[in-house]
Amino acid sequence: MEEANEIYAHYDIYSQGGGAEQTAFDAGGASAARSSKIVEWLAIAGKLPSIGKMLDIGCGNGAFLRAFSQSYPGWELAGLELSDRNRTTIEAIPGVTQLHIGALTEVNQKFDLIVLIHALEHIPDPVAYLRSLTGHLNPGGRLLIEVPDLTSSPFDILIADHTTHFTAAVLPRVINAAGFTVQSLESGFIPKELSLLAQFCGDLAKDKITDNLQTSDFDADGGKKAAAHIAWLQALYAQASAEKNDCGIFGTSISATWLAASLGDQVRFFIDEDANRIGRSHMGRPIFSPADTPQGSTLLVPLRADIAQAIARRFDQLECRFVLPPA
């Protein structure tokens, strides 16, 4: 735990964008801040009342709290983080009453909604952790969970501190085992992610929950999917490393970072559509807009094959050579 605290004490969230939240792009290139999209989905799935109390666990620099506050100004908001480095920023958000620091045990309040956005995949025992949340929920309280979807996101298995990987079959079983019922589950509202809203059953009676999840409770295809992702990633690396010329990489997130680290000096620049990232640098290399892609360059696109193909079609006017991943 001491080592983890040291790492996260120096972690800069959304560093590629100077702290600006990651933008979610759909297949057509339309973009929106991830938190705004999640709040949009919540409005459809949740039908929240005009007033209530919400806790955002792992609130980062307050991106979701800010988006939620704009749509639900009558709610009282709180955040929970390991570090207080963003306290001033977070507690300045309208509706936020306090940023709690440390473990969940430091929070002595109850809430109508608890939010875990890209937090649950970092927890080694998600069932036990979700059960611990029940004591912090008011009657009828709900959970909002956002996690990567292993089925549609092969790069998720590259992230060392993702201790659990979820699919649309696995996540509801974890939720039910913790004593919650799923109210809504959607795959792909945020690309390559699962969005889930759940409600606490009211108690942890044995007839309402599963005491222990066995390996057989998880979808049998999960292991095969992970193995297929690993093989695909190996093929993607082999394809990229076979390029003889210096290259650029499309994107600056997990997949691009992994490939750039693997290829070393072969990578000279990044291309990104996110306005918050353009003009900055990542891993010591400049980030250009698509329009500024160097003429005659080779551009690697380490994204899922269908997404990479859509990007190549949208930017077919660029005078560069796209290297698309294996299908």
C-alpha positions as CSV (number, residue, x, y, z in Angstrom):
1,M,0.0,0.0,0.0
2,E,2.9,2.4,0.8
3,E,4.3,1.8,-2.7
4,A,0.9,2.4,-4.3
5,N,0.5,5.7,-2.4
6,E,4.0,6.8,-3.5
7,I,3.1,6.1,-7.2
8,Y,-0.3,7.9,-7.1
9,A,1.1,10.8,-5.1
10,H,3.1,11.7,-8.2
11,Y,0.6,10.7,-10.8
12,D,-0.7,13.4,-13.2
13,I,-4.1,12.5,-14.5
14,Y,-4.7,13.2,-18.2
15,S,-1.0,14.3,-18.5
16,Q,-1.1,14.2,-22.3
17,G,-3.8,16.9,-22.3
18,G,-2.3,19.1,-19.5
19,G,-5.0,17.8,-17.1
20,A,-7.9,18.2,-19.5
21,E,-10.2,15.1,-19.5
22,Q,-9.8,12.5,-22.2
23,T,-12.1,13.0,-25.2
24,A,-14.2,10.1,-26.3
25,F,-14.5,9.7,-30.1
26,D,-17.1,7.7,-32.0
27,A,-16.5,5.9,-35.2
28,G,-17.4,9.0,-37.2
29,G,-14.9,11.2,-35.4
30,A,-17.5,13.1,-33.3
31,S,-16.1,13.9,-29.9
32,A,-17.2,14.7,-26.3
33,A,-15.6,14.7,-22.9
34,R,-16.0,11.3,-21.3
35,S,-17.7,12.6,-18.2
36,S,-20.3,14.5,-20.2
37,K,-21.1,11.4,-22.1
38,I,-21.5,9.4,-18.9
39,V,-23.8,12.0,-17.4
40,E,-25.8,11.8,-20.6
41,W,-26.1,8.1,-20.3
42,L,-27.0,8.3,-16.6
43,A,-29.9,10.7,-17.4
44,I,-31.3,8.1,-19.8
45,A,-30.7,5.1,-17.5
46,G,-31.2,6.5,-14.1
47,K,-33.9,9.2,-14.0
48,L,-32.3,10.7,-10.9
49,P,-34.3,13.1,-8.6
50,S,-33.5,16.8,-8.6
51,I,-31.8,16.5,-5.1
52,G,-29.6,13.9,-3.5
53,K,-26.1,13.1,-2.3
54,M,-23.3,11.7,-4.5
55,L,-19.8,10.3,-3.8
56,D,-17.3,10.0,-6.6
57,I,-14.7,7.4,-5.6
58,G,-11.4,8.0,-7.4
59,C,-12.5,11.4,-8.5
60,G,-9.1,12.5,-10.0
61,N,-9.1,16.2,-10.7
62,G,-12.9,16.4,-10.5
63,A,-13.9,16.0,-14.1
64,F,-17.0,13.9,-13.4
65,L,-18.0,15.9,-10.4
66,R,-17.9,19.0,-12.6
67,A,-20.0,17.5,-15.3
68,F,-22.5,16.0,-12.8
69,S,-22.8,19.4,-11.0
70,Q,-23.8,21.1,-14.2
71,S,-26.6,18.7,-14.9
72,Y,-27.8,18.2,-11.3
73,P,-27.2,21.5,-9.5
74,G,-29.4,20.5,-6.6
75,W,-27.2,17.6,-5.5
76,E,-24.6,17.6,-2.7
77,L,-21.4,16.2,-3.9
78,A,-18.2,14.7,-2.4
79,G,-15.1,13.0,-3.7
80,L,-12.7,10.4,-2.5
81,E,-9.0,10.3,-3.5
82,L,-5.6,9.0,-2.2
83,S,-4.0,12.4,-2.5
84,D,-5.2,15.9,-1.7
85,R,-3.1,17.5,-4.5
86,N,-6.4,18.6,-6.3
87,R,-8.3,19.6,-3.2
88,T,-8.6,23.3,-4.1
89,T,-9.8,22.5,-7.6
90,I,-12.3,19.9,-6.5
91,E,-13.8,21.8,-3.6
92,A,-14.3,24.8,-5.8
93,I,-16.8,22.8,-8.0
94,P,-20.4,24.0,-7.3
95,G,-22.1,21.5,-5.0
96,V,-19.0,19.8,-3.7
97,T,-18.9,19.9,0.1
98,Q,-15.7,17.9,0.7
99,L,-12.8,15.9,-0.8
100,H,-12.1,12.9,1.4
101,I,-8.6,11.6,1.5
102,G,-7.6,8.0,2.0
103,A,-9.6,4.8,2.4
104,L,-13.4,4.5,2.2
105,T,-13.4,4.0,6.0
106,E,-12.6,7.7,6.3
107,V,-16.0,8.6,4.9
108,N,-18.6,8.8,7.6
109,Q,-21.6,9.7,5.5
110,K,-24.3,8.0,3.4
111,F,-25.2,8.7,-0.2
112,D,-27.9,8.2,-2.8
113,L,-25.4,7.6,-5.5
114,I,-21.8,6.2,-5.4
115,V,-19.7,6.5,-8.6
116,L,-16.7,4.4,-9.6
117,I,-15.4,5.6,-13.0
118,H,-12.4,3.6,-14.1
119,A,-11.8,2.6,-10.5
120,L,-13.3,-0.9,-10.1
121,E,-10.7,-2.5,-12.5
122,H,-7.9,-1.4,-10.1
123,I,-9.4,-3.3,-7.1
124,P,-8.1,-6.9,-6.5
125,D,-11.4,-8.1,-4.9
126,P,-14.2,-6.2,-6.5
127,V,-17.0,-8.1,-4.8
128,A,-15.7,-7.5,-1.3
129,Y,-15.1,-3.8,-2.1
130,L,-18.6,-3.3,-3.6
131,R,-20.1,-5.0,-0.5
132,S,-18.2,-2.5,1.7
133,L,-20.1,0.3,-0.2
134,T,-23.5,-0.8,1.1
135,G,-22.9,0.8,4.5
136,H,-22.4,4.1,2.7
137,L,-25.7,4.0,0.8
138,N,-29.1,5.4,1.8
139,P,-32.1,3.1,1.3
140,G,-32.6,2.7,-2.4
141,G,-29.1,4.0,-3.1
142,R,-27.4,3.2,-6.4
143,L,-24.0,2.6,-8.0
144,L,-22.7,4.0,-11.2
145,I,-19.8,2.0,-12.6
146,E,-17.7,2.6,-15.7
147,V,-15.0,0.1,-16.7
148,P,-13.1,-1.0,-19.8
149,D,-14.8,-3.7,-21.8
150,L,-12.3,-6.5,-22.3
151,T,-14.3,-7.9,-25.3
152,S,-13.9,-4.7,-27.4
153,S,-10.7,-3.3,-25.9
154,P,-7.6,-5.5,-26.5
155,F,-5.3,-2.9,-25.0
156,D,-6.9,-3.2,-21.6
157,I,-4.7,-6.2,-20.8
158,L,-1.6,-4.0,-21.2
159,I,-2.4,-1.9,-18.1
160,A,-0.4,-3.3,-15.2
161,D,-2.6,-2.0,-12.4
162,H,-5.9,-3.3,-13.9
163,T,-6.2,-6.3,-11.6
164,T,-9.7,-7.3,-12.9
165,H,-11.0,-7.4,-16.5
166,F,-14.7,-7.2,-17.2
167,T,-17.0,-8.2,-20.0
168,A,-20.8,-7.6,-20.3
169,A,-21.3,-11.2,-18.9
170,V,-18.9,-10.9,-16.0
171,L,-19.7,-7.5,-14.6
172,P,-23.4,-8.2,-13.7
173,R,-22.3,-11.4,-11.9
174,V,-19.9,-9.4,-9.8
175,I,-22.6,-6.8,-9.0
176,N,-25.1,-9.5,-8.0
177,A,-22.6,-11.2,-5.8
178,A,-22.1,-8.0,-3.9
179,G,-25.8,-7.7,-3.2
180,F,-26.9,-5.3,-5.9
181,T,-29.3,-5.6,-8.8
182,V,-28.5,-4.3,-12.2
183,Q,-30.8,-1.6,-13.4
184,S,-29.1,-0.8,-16.7
185,L,-26.0,-2.1,-18.5
186,E,-24.7,-0.8,-21.9
187,S,-21.7,-1.6,-23.9
188,G,-20.3,1.0,-26.2
189,F,-22.1,4.1,-25.2
190,I,-18.6,5.2,-24.3
191,P,-16.5,3.4,-26.9
192,K,-14.8,0.3,-25.6
193,E,-16.4,0.7,-22.2
194,L,-19.2,-0.8,-20.1
195,S,-21.6,1.5,-18.3
196,L,-23.7,0.1,-15.4
197,L,-26.2,1.4,-13.0
198,A,-27.2,-0.8,-10.0
199,Q,-29.3,-0.6,-6.9
200,F,-28.6,-2.2,-3.5
201,C,-31.0,-5.1,-2.7
202,G,-31.4,-3.8,0.9
203,D,-29.5,-6.4,2.8
204,L,-26.9,-9.1,2.3
205,A,-29.2,-12.0,3.0
206,K,-27.8,-15.3,1.7
207,D,-30.9,-15.9,-0.5
208,K,-30.2,-12.7,-2.4
209,I,-26.5,-12.9,-3.1
210,T,-23.8,-15.4,-4.0
211,D,-21.2,-15.9,-1.2
212,N,-18.4,-16.9,-3.5
213,L,-17.8,-16.5,-7.2
214,Q,-16.2,-19.5,-8.7
215,T,-14.1,-19.5,-11.9
216,S,-17.0,-21.2,-13.6
217,D,-19.2,-18.2,-12.8
218,F,-17.3,-16.1,-15.3
219,D,-17.9,-16.4,-19.1
220,A,-16.0,-19.2,-20.5
221,D,-15.0,-17.1,-23.5
222,G,-13.1,-14.6,-21.3
223,G,-9.9,-16.6,-21.2
224,K,-10.0,-17.2,-24.9
225,K,-10.7,-13.6,-25.6
226,A,-7.6,-12.5,-23.5
227,A,-5.4,-15.1,-25.3
228,A,-6.7,-13.8,-28.7
229,H,-5.9,-10.2,-27.6
230,I,-2.4,-11.2,-26.6
231,A,-1.8,-12.9,-30.0
232,W,-3.2,-9.9,-31.8
233,L,-1.0,-7.5,-29.9
234,Q,2.1,-9.6,-30.7
235,A,1.2,-9.5,-34.4
236,L,0.6,-5.8,-34.2
237,Y,4.1,-5.2,-32.7
238,A,5.7,-7.5,-35.3
239,Q,4.1,-5.6,-38.1
240,A,5.1,-2.2,-36.7
241,S,8.7,-3.2,-35.9
242,A,9.1,-4.5,-39.4
243,E,8.8,-0.9,-40.8
244,K,12.2,0.3,-41.9
245,N,11.4,4.0,-41.9
246,D,10.9,6.4,-38.9
247,C,7.2,6.5,-38.0
248,G,4.5,8.5,-36.4
249,I,1.7,7.0,-34.2
250,F,-1.9,8.0,-34.4
251,G,-3.2,8.6,-30.8
252,T,-1.5,9.3,-27.5
253,S,-3.3,7.0,-25.1
254,I,-2.6,3.5,-23.8
255,S,-2.1,1.7,-27.2
256,A,0.1,4.5,-28.6
257,T,2.1,4.7,-25.5
258,W,2.7,1.0,-25.4
259,L,3.8,0.8,-29.1
260,A,6.0,3.9,-28.8
261,A,7.7,2.4,-25.7
262,S,8.2,-0.9,-27.6
263,L,9.6,0.7,-30.8
264,G,11.9,3.3,-29.2
265,D,13.6,5.7,-31.5
266,Q,11.7,4.4,-34.5
267,V,8.8,6.6,-33.4
268,R,9.3,10.4,-34.1
269,F,5.9,12.0,-33.5
270,F,2.3,11.5,-32.5
271,I,-0.9,12.5,-34.2
272,D,-4.0,13.2,-32.2
273,E,-7.5,14.7,-32.8
274,D,-7.9,15.9,-29.2
275,A,-7.5,19.6,-29.2
276,N,-6.2,19.5,-25.6
277,R,-3.3,17.4,-26.7
278,I,-2.2,19.0,-30.0
279,G,0.9,21.1,-29.6
280,R,2.1,19.3,-26.5
281,S,4.6,16.5,-26.3
282,H,4.3,12.9,-25.2
283,M,7.3,10.7,-24.3
284,G,9.5,13.4,-25.6
285,R,7.9,13.5,-29.0
286,P,5.7,16.3,-30.5
287,I,1.9,15.8,-30.8
288,F,0.6,17.1,-34.2
289,S,-2.9,17.5,-35.5
290,P,-3.9,15.3,-38.4
291,A,-3.7,18.3,-40.7
292,D,0.0,18.7,-39.7
293,T,1.0,15.1,-40.4
294,P,4.4,15.3,-42.1
295,Q,4.1,14.6,-45.8
296,G,5.4,11.3,-47.0
297,S,5.5,9.9,-43.4
298,T,4.5,6.5,-42.2
299,L,1.7,6.5,-39.7
300,L,1.1,3.5,-37.4
301,V,-2.5,3.2,-36.1
302,P,-2.4,0.9,-33.0
303,L,-6.2,0.7,-32.6
304,R,-8.8,-2.0,-33.0
305,A,-8.9,-2.9,-36.7
306,D,-12.3,-1.5,-37.5
307,I,-11.5,1.8,-35.7
308,A,-8.2,2.1,-37.5
309,Q,-9.8,1.5,-40.8
310,A,-12.4,4.2,-40.1
311,I,-9.7,6.7,-39.2
312,A,-7.8,5.9,-42.4
313,R,-10.9,6.5,-44.5
314,R,-11.6,9.9,-42.7
315,F,-8.1,11.1,-43.4
316,D,-7.5,9.6,-46.8
317,Q,-6.6,13.1,-48.0
318,L,-3.4,13.1,-46.0
319,E,-0.1,12.6,-47.9
320,C,1.1,9.8,-45.6
321,R,1.1,6.0,-45.6
322,F,-1.2,4.4,-43.0
323,V,-0.1,1.1,-41.5
324,L,-3.3,-0.5,-40.2
325,P,-3.3,-3.3,-37.6
326,P,-4.1,-7.0,-38.4
327,A,-7.8,-7.6,-38.9
